Every structure is written in structure tokens, then in C-alpha cells.
Amino acid sequence: MSYIGEVRRTAFSSFGTMASALLVAGSKAAFGFARAVYHRHTLSQLGEFDDRMLKDIGLTRSDLRDAASGPLWQDPTAVLVVRAVERRASRRNVARAVKQIAADETAPASEASLIACR
């Protein structure tokens, strides 16, 4: 029997795999926590803006309070991004609806609508 190409495992090889996986998971968690703390600092800087400046970026004071109310390890910017995107989409939908109504009112009557009126 040949040992060429055969992989031998030692008694500690599974321990090493587990230890490295724990090290990677721990470093990811520590990095995520540090990023959340940094974003909370940024959130406190946003709190110093006046209402007009917050409106320019699509946020309100209540959005900042809601983002800050989460746990310390949770990134508050996710809440702010969702709120800003929702408001922007809502404004676009309203503008699109107003534009459509204005276009419908100024459009000439088609033959089908004239026939239906007779």
C-alpha cells in the first residue's frame, strides 16, 4: 500500500480548524462593533444639523431618534438609509402622479372618448 497522495490528519487538526474559525468570527464581530460605534458617532454629528439640513438629505429628527434607539452593536445607518430611500421614492411617485394628472387634463379628447359621450 502506498502513502503517496494520502492526507494524514493529526489529533489536533480539527482543533486548529475550529480555533481559526473562532478567530475569524471574533474578528468579524469586533470589526462590526467598531463600525457600529463609529456610525453612532456620525449619527451624533447628524443630530447637530438643523431641520432644513436634515430635510436636504431626506431625514427628520424622528429618524435620528429611531436609529439611535437600537442596541449599541447594531449599525444605525441601516435605518437612516431605508427612511431616506422610502421618502425619495414617495416624492417621485407623487410627482409622477401629478404629472400624469396634468397630462390627462391637457390631452385632447380622443375619438373613442367622443364616441362614448354621444
N, C-alpha and C positions, 0 to 999 in steps of 0.2 A: 504494500500500500504506500502511495506517495503522499507527501505532505505539501507538495507544490500547489499553490493556489488556495490552500486551506486557511481559513481565518481562525485563529485561536483567540478565545476570549479568556481574560483573566477574571478572577473573582470580583475585582474592583472596577471592571469596565462599565457595568451598569450604574454603579455609584457615580462614576465620573460623568456619565451622560446625564444623570439626574442632577448632579451638582451644577453642571454647566447650564442646564435648562433653568434651574432655580436662579442662577446668577443673571441670566439674560432676562427672565421675568422680573426679577427685583430691580434691575437697572432700568427696564422699561417703565415700571411703576414709579420709580424715583424721578425719572425724566418727565413723566406725565404730571406728577405732583408739582414739580418745579415749574413746568409750563403753566399749570393752572394758577399757581401763586403769582407768576409774572402777569398773567392776563387779569387777575384780580387787581393788581397794581394799576394796570392800564384802565380797568373799569373805574377805579377811584379817580383817575385823571379825567375820564369822561364825565364824572359827576361834577367836576368843576366848570364844565361848559354851561352856557346859558341855554334856555329853551329853544331859542332861534337856531343856535349852532347844532343842537341835537336834532332838530327838525330837518336841517340840511342833510344830515346823514341818515335820516329815516328812523330816528329813535325818539322815545319820550322818557321822562323821569321814571314812569312806572316800569318801563322796560329795564332800566338800570336796577331798580329795586328787585324786580323779579329775577334778574340774572344773579344778583348778589345774594339772594335768599337760598341758593342751593348750597350743598355741602362744600367744604373747603377744597376737597380733592377733585371736584367737578369743574370743568372748564366753563366759565360763564359766557364766553364769546359765542358758544353754540346757540344760546337763547337769543342773543342780540342779532345774530345773522338771520335766524329764522324770522324774527319780528320784522327786521328791515326788508327782507325779501317779500314777506307777505304784504306789507304796506305798499311796496313798489308795484307788486302785481295788482293789487286792488286799485291803485290810482290809474294804472294802464287800462284796466278793464272798464273803469268809469269813463275815462277819456275816449276809449273806443266806442262805448255805448252812446255817449253824447255825440260823437262824430257820425255814427250811424243814424241816429235820430235826425240830425241836421241834414244829412244827405237824403234821407227819405222824404223830408218835408220840402226840399228844394228840387227834387227829381220831378221831371214832367210826368204826367199821368200816362200810363201805358194804355194801349188799345184794349187789353184784357180788363183793366180796371174800368175803362169807359163802357165796355160792353156789359160788365156786371152791374153797372149803375142804371142801365136802361130798363 
